[in-house]
Amino acid sequence: MCNQTQEIKISTEIICMIAKLDFYFPFLVFFYGLVMMIVLEVPYMLALAKNKMPEQCAQFERHRGIATLSFYVGGLWSLQNIWL
């Protein structure tokens, strides 16, 4: 009997952990997109990135599409989590 209650307790903890991850993941996606968009769209930040880290800046440029998608989808998804 005790073993069964331990399994129920563990499964409840896992469900709570998954629910927390489900809430915070959209914010992580949104902030990734936000940081990438700031670096790629603000002229000062782009010039700074090109001067200080040209290889990474080229990689950022290749990831522009996923950053834009993350920004919009993560933002809408985060708003949905807050609203509901």
PAZAMI-692436 format. One record per residue: residue number from 1; residue in three letters; x, z, y of N, C-alpha, C, O in turn. Coordinates in Angstrom, 1 decimal. Example, Ala and Ser with C-alpha at 12.3 -4.5 7.8 and 13.67 -1.06 7.14 Angstrom:
resi | resn | nX | nZ | nY | caX | caZ | caY | cX | cZ | cY | oX | oZ | oY
1 | ala | 13.2 | 7.8 | -5.7 | 12.3 | 7.8 | -4.5 | 13.2 | 7.8 | -3.3 | 14.2 | 8.5 | -3.3 .
2 | ser | 12.8 | 7.1 | -2.2 | 13.7 | 7.1 | -1.1 | 12.9 | 7.9 | 0.0 | 13.4 | 8.0 | 1.1 .
This chain:
resi | resn | nX | nZ | nY | caX | caZ | caY | cX | cZ | cY | oX | oZ | oY
1 | met | 0.8 | 0.0 | -1.2 | 0.0 | 0.0 | 0.0 | 0.9 | 0.0 | 1.3 | 0.5 | -0.7 | 2.2 .
2 | cys | 1.9 | 0.7 | 1.2 | 2.8 | 0.8 | 2.4 | 3.5 | -0.5 | 2.7 | 3.7 | -0.9 | 3.8 .
3 | asn | 3.9 | -1.2 | 1.6 | 4.5 | -2.5 | 1.7 | 3.6 | -3.5 | 2.4 | 4.1 | -4.3 | 3.2 .
4 | gln | 2.3 | -3.4 | 2.1 | 1.4 | -4.4 | 2.7 | 1.2 | -4.1 | 4.2 | 1.1 | -5.1 | 5.0 .
5 | thr | 1.2 | -2.8 | 4.6 | 1.1 | -2.5 | 6.0 | 2.3 | -2.9 | 6.8 | 2.3 | -3.4 | 8.0 .
6 | gln | 3.5 | -2.8 | 6.1 | 4.7 | -3.3 | 6.8 | 4.7 | -4.8 | 7.0 | 5.1 | -5.3 | 8.0 .
7 | glu | 4.2 | -5.6 | 6.0 | 4.1 | -7.0 | 6.1 | 3.1 | -7.4 | 7.2 | 3.4 | -8.3 | 8.0 .
8 | ile | 2.0 | -6.7 | 7.4 | 1.1 | -6.9 | 8.4 | 1.7 | -6.6 | 9.8 | 1.5 | -7.4 | 10.7 .
9 | lys | 2.5 | -5.6 | 9.9 | 3.1 | -5.2 | 11.1 | 4.2 | -6.3 | 11.5 | 4.2 | -6.6 | 12.7 .
10 | ile | 4.9 | -6.7 | 10.5 | 5.9 | -7.8 | 10.8 | 5.3 | -9.1 | 11.2 | 5.7 | -9.7 | 12.2 .
11 | ser | 4.2 | -9.4 | 10.5 | 3.5 | -10.7 | 10.9 | 2.9 | -10.6 | 12.3 | 2.9 | -11.6 | 13.0 .
12 | thr | 2.4 | -9.4 | 12.7 | 1.8 | -9.2 | 14.0 | 2.9 | -9.3 | 15.1 | 2.7 | -9.9 | 16.1 .
13 | glu | 4.1 | -8.8 | 14.8 | 5.2 | -8.9 | 15.7 | 5.7 | -10.3 | 15.9 | 6.0 | -10.7 | 17.0 .
14 | ile | 5.7 | -11.1 | 14.8 | 6.1 | -12.5 | 14.9 | 5.1 | -13.3 | 15.7 | 5.4 | -14.1 | 16.5 .
15 | ile | 3.8 | -13.0 | 15.5 | 2.8 | -13.7 | 16.3 | 2.9 | -13.3 | 17.8 | 2.7 | -14.2 | 18.6 .
16 | cys | 3.2 | -12.1 | 18.1 | 3.4 | -11.7 | 19.5 | 4.6 | -12.4 | 20.1 | 4.5 | -12.8 | 21.3 .
17 | met | 5.7 | -12.5 | 19.3 | 6.9 | -13.1 | 19.8 | 6.6 | -14.6 | 20.1 | 7.0 | -15.2 | 21.1 .
18 | ile | 5.9 | -15.3 | 19.2 | 5.5 | -16.7 | 19.4 | 4.6 | -16.9 | 20.6 | 4.8 | -17.8 | 21.3 .
19 | ala | 3.7 | -15.9 | 20.8 | 2.8 | -16.0 | 22.0 | 3.7 | -15.9 | 23.3 | 3.4 | -16.6 | 24.2 .
20 | lys | 4.6 | -15.0 | 23.3 | 5.5 | -14.9 | 24.5 | 6.3 | -16.1 | 24.7 | 6.4 | -16.6 | 25.8 .
21 | leu | 6.9 | -16.7 | 23.6 | 7.6 | -17.9 | 23.8 | 6.7 | -19.1 | 24.2 | 7.2 | -19.9 | 25.0 .
22 | asp | 5.5 | -19.1 | 23.7 | 4.6 | -20.1 | 24.1 | 4.2 | -20.0 | 25.6 | 4.0 | -21.0 | 26.3 .
23 | phe | 4.3 | -18.8 | 26.2 | 4.0 | -18.7 | 27.6 | 5.2 | -19.0 | 28.4 | 5.0 | -19.7 | 29.5 .
24 | tyr | 6.4 | -18.7 | 28.0 | 7.6 | -18.9 | 28.9 | 8.2 | -20.2 | 28.7 | 8.9 | -20.7 | 29.7 .
25 | phe | 8.0 | -20.9 | 27.6 | 8.7 | -22.2 | 27.4 | 8.3 | -23.3 | 28.5 | 9.2 | -24.0 | 29.0 .
26 | pro | 7.1 | -23.4 | 29.0 | 6.8 | -24.4 | 30.0 | 7.5 | -24.1 | 31.3 | 7.9 | -25.0 | 32.0 .
27 | phe | 7.8 | -22.8 | 31.6 | 8.5 | -22.5 | 32.8 | 10.0 | -22.9 | 32.7 | 10.6 | -23.4 | 33.6 .
28 | leu | 10.5 | -22.8 | 31.5 | 11.9 | -23.2 | 31.2 | 12.0 | -24.8 | 31.4 | 13.0 | -25.3 | 32.0 .
29 | val | 11.0 | -25.5 | 30.9 | 11.0 | -26.9 | 31.0 | 10.9 | -27.3 | 32.5 | 11.6 | -28.2 | 32.9 .
30 | phe | 10.0 | -26.6 | 33.2 | 9.8 | -26.9 | 34.6 | 11.1 | -26.7 | 35.4 | 11.5 | -27.5 | 36.3 .
31 | phe | 11.8 | -25.5 | 35.2 | 13.0 | -25.2 | 36.0 | 14.1 | -26.1 | 35.6 | 15.0 | -26.3 | 36.5 .
32 | tyr | 14.2 | -26.6 | 34.4 | 15.2 | -27.6 | 34.1 | 15.0 | -28.8 | 34.9 | 15.9 | -29.3 | 35.5 .
33 | gly | 13.8 | -29.3 | 34.9 | 13.4 | -30.5 | 35.8 | 13.7 | -30.2 | 37.2 | 14.2 | -31.1 | 37.9 .
34 | leu | 13.3 | -29.0 | 37.7 | 13.5 | -28.7 | 39.1 | 15.0 | -28.7 | 39.5 | 15.3 | -29.3 | 40.5 .
35 | val | 15.8 | -28.1 | 38.7 | 17.3 | -28.1 | 39.0 | 17.9 | -29.5 | 39.0 | 18.6 | -29.8 | 39.9 .
36 | met | 17.5 | -30.2 | 38.0 | 18.0 | -31.6 | 37.9 | 17.5 | -32.5 | 39.1 | 18.3 | -33.3 | 39.6 .
37 | met | 16.3 | -32.3 | 39.5 | 15.7 | -33.1 | 40.6 | 16.4 | -32.7 | 41.9 | 16.7 | -33.5 | 42.7 .
38 | ile | 16.7 | -31.4 | 42.1 | 17.4 | -30.9 | 43.3 | 18.8 | -31.6 | 43.4 | 19.2 | -32.1 | 44.4 .
39 | val | 19.5 | -31.5 | 42.2 | 20.8 | -32.1 | 42.2 | 20.8 | -33.6 | 42.5 | 21.6 | -34.2 | 43.2 .
40 | leu | 19.8 | -34.3 | 41.9 | 19.8 | -35.8 | 42.0 | 19.1 | -36.3 | 43.2 | 19.3 | -37.4 | 43.6 .
41 | glu | 18.3 | -35.5 | 43.9 | 17.5 | -36.0 | 45.0 | 17.9 | -35.5 | 46.4 | 17.7 | -36.2 | 47.4 .
42 | val | 18.6 | -34.4 | 46.4 | 19.0 | -33.9 | 47.7 | 20.4 | -34.5 | 48.0 | 21.3 | -34.3 | 47.2 .
43 | pro | 20.6 | -35.3 | 49.1 | 21.8 | -36.0 | 49.3 | 23.0 | -35.1 | 49.3 | 24.1 | -35.5 | 48.8 .
44 | tyr | 22.9 | -34.0 | 49.9 | 24.1 | -33.1 | 50.0 | 24.5 | -32.6 | 48.6 | 25.7 | -32.6 | 48.3 .
45 | met | 23.5 | -32.3 | 47.8 | 23.8 | -31.8 | 46.4 | 24.4 | -32.9 | 45.6 | 25.3 | -32.7 | 44.8 .
46 | leu | 23.9 | -34.1 | 45.7 | 24.4 | -35.3 | 45.0 | 25.8 | -35.6 | 45.4 | 26.6 | -35.9 | 44.5 .
47 | ala | 26.1 | -35.6 | 46.7 | 27.5 | -35.8 | 47.1 | 28.4 | -34.7 | 46.6 | 29.5 | -35.0 | 46.2 .
48 | leu | 28.0 | -33.5 | 46.6 | 28.8 | -32.4 | 46.1 | 29.0 | -32.5 | 44.6 | 30.1 | -32.3 | 44.1 .
49 | ala | 28.0 | -32.9 | 43.9 | 28.1 | -33.1 | 42.4 | 29.1 | -34.3 | 42.1 | 29.9 | -34.2 | 41.2 .
50 | lys | 29.0 | -35.4 | 42.9 | 29.9 | -36.5 | 42.7 | 31.3 | -36.2 | 43.0 | 32.2 | -36.7 | 42.3 .
51 | asn | 31.6 | -35.3 | 44.0 | 32.9 | -35.0 | 44.3 | 33.5 | -33.9 | 43.4 | 34.7 | -34.1 | 43.0 .
52 | lys | 32.7 | -32.9 | 43.0 | 33.3 | -31.8 | 42.2 | 33.3 | -32.1 | 40.7 | 34.1 | -31.6 | 40.0 .
53 | met | 32.3 | -32.8 | 40.2 | 32.1 | -33.1 | 38.8 | 31.6 | -34.5 | 38.5 | 30.4 | -34.6 | 38.2 .
54 | pro | 32.4 | -35.5 | 38.7 | 31.9 | -36.9 | 38.5 | 31.4 | -37.2 | 37.1 | 30.4 | -38.0 | 37.0 .
55 | glu | 32.0 | -36.7 | 36.1 | 31.6 | -37.0 | 34.7 | 30.2 | -36.4 | 34.5 | 29.3 | -37.1 | 33.9 .
56 | gln | 30.0 | -35.2 | 34.9 | 28.7 | -34.6 | 34.7 | 27.6 | -35.2 | 35.5 | 26.4 | -35.3 | 35.1 .
57 | cys | 28.0 | -35.6 | 36.7 | 27.0 | -36.3 | 37.6 | 26.5 | -37.6 | 37.0 | 25.4 | -38.0 | 37.1 .
58 | ala | 27.4 | -38.3 | 36.3 | 27.0 | -39.6 | 35.7 | 26.1 | -39.2 | 34.5 | 25.1 | -40.0 | 34.3 .
59 | gln | 26.3 | -38.1 | 33.8 | 25.4 | -37.7 | 32.8 | 24.1 | -37.3 | 33.3 | 23.0 | -37.6 | 32.8 .
60 | phe | 24.1 | -36.6 | 34.5 | 22.8 | -36.3 | 35.1 | 22.0 | -37.5 | 35.5 | 20.8 | -37.5 | 35.3 .
61 | glu | 22.7 | -38.6 | 35.9 | 22.0 | -39.8 | 36.3 | 21.4 | -40.4 | 35.1 | 20.3 | -41.0 | 35.1 .
62 | arg | 22.0 | -40.3 | 33.9 | 21.4 | -40.9 | 32.7 | 20.2 | -40.1 | 32.2 | 19.4 | -40.6 | 31.5 .
63 | his | 20.2 | -38.8 | 32.6 | 19.1 | -37.9 | 32.3 | 18.0 | -37.8 | 33.3 | 17.1 | -37.0 | 33.2 .
64 | arg | 18.0 | -38.7 | 34.3 | 17.1 | -38.6 | 35.4 | 15.6 | -38.8 | 34.9 | 14.7 | -38.1 | 35.4 .
65 | gly | 15.4 | -39.6 | 33.9 | 14.0 | -39.8 | 33.4 | 13.5 | -38.6 | 32.7 | 12.3 | -38.2 | 33.0 .
66 | ile | 14.3 | -38.0 | 31.9 | 13.8 | -36.7 | 31.2 | 13.7 | -35.6 | 32.2 | 12.8 | -34.7 | 32.0 .
67 | ala | 14.5 | -35.6 | 33.2 | 14.4 | -34.5 | 34.3 | 13.1 | -34.7 | 35.0 | 12.4 | -33.7 | 35.3 .
68 | thr | 12.7 | -35.9 | 35.4 | 11.5 | -36.2 | 36.1 | 10.3 | -35.8 | 35.2 | 9.3 | -35.2 | 35.7 .
69 | leu | 10.3 | -36.2 | 34.0 | 9.3 | -35.9 | 33.1 | 9.1 | -34.4 | 32.9 | 8.0 | -33.9 | 32.9 .
70 | ser | 10.3 | -33.7 | 32.7 | 10.2 | -32.2 | 32.6 | 9.7 | -31.6 | 33.8 | 9.0 | -30.6 | 33.7 .
71 | phe | 10.0 | -32.1 | 35.0 | 9.5 | -31.5 | 36.2 | 8.0 | -31.6 | 36.3 | 7.4 | -30.6 | 36.6 .
72 | tyr | 7.5 | -32.7 | 36.1 | 6.0 | -32.9 | 36.2 | 5.2 | -32.3 | 35.0 | 4.3 | -31.5 | 35.3 .
73 | val | 5.7 | -32.5 | 33.8 | 5.0 | -32.0 | 32.7 | 5.1 | -30.5 | 32.6 | 4.1 | -29.7 | 32.4 .
74 | gly | 6.3 | -30.0 | 32.8 | 6.5 | -28.5 | 32.9 | 5.8 | -27.8 | 34.0 | 5.3 | -26.7 | 33.8 .
75 | gly | 5.7 | -28.5 | 35.1 | 4.9 | -27.9 | 36.2 | 3.4 | -27.8 | 35.9 | 2.8 | -26.8 | 36.1 .
76 | leu | 2.9 | -28.9 | 35.4 | 1.5 | -28.9 | 35.0 | 1.2 | -27.9 | 33.9 | 0.2 | -27.2 | 33.9 .
77 | trp | 2.1 | -27.9 | 32.9 | 1.9 | -27.0 | 31.8 | 2.0 | -25.5 | 32.2 | 1.3 | -24.7 | 31.7 .
78 | ser | 2.9 | -25.2 | 33.1 | 3.1 | -23.9 | 33.7 | 1.8 | -23.4 | 34.5 | 1.3 | -22.3 | 34.3 .
79 | leu | 1.3 | -24.4 | 35.3 | 0.1 | -24.1 | 36.0 | -1.1 | -23.8 | 35.0 | -1.9 | -22.9 | 35.3 .
80 | gln | -1.2 | -24.5 | 33.9 | -2.2 | -24.3 | 33.0 | -2.1 | -22.9 | 32.3 | -3.1 | -22.2 | 32.2 .
81 | asn | -0.8 | -22.5 | 32.0 | -0.6 | -21.2 | 31.5 | -1.0 | -20.1 | 32.5 | -1.6 | -19.1 | 32.1 .
82 | ile | -0.7 | -20.3 | 33.7 | -1.1 | -19.3 | 34.7 | -2.6 | -19.2 | 34.9 | -3.2 | -18.2 | 35.1 .
83 | trp | -3.2 | -20.4 | 35.0 | -4.6 | -20.5 | 35.3 | -5.4 | -19.9 | 34.2 | -6.4 | -19.3 | 34.4 .
84 | leu | -5.0 | -20.2 | 32.9 | -5.8 | -19.7 | 31.8 | -5.3 | -18.4 | 31.4 | -5.7 | -17.7 | 30.5 .
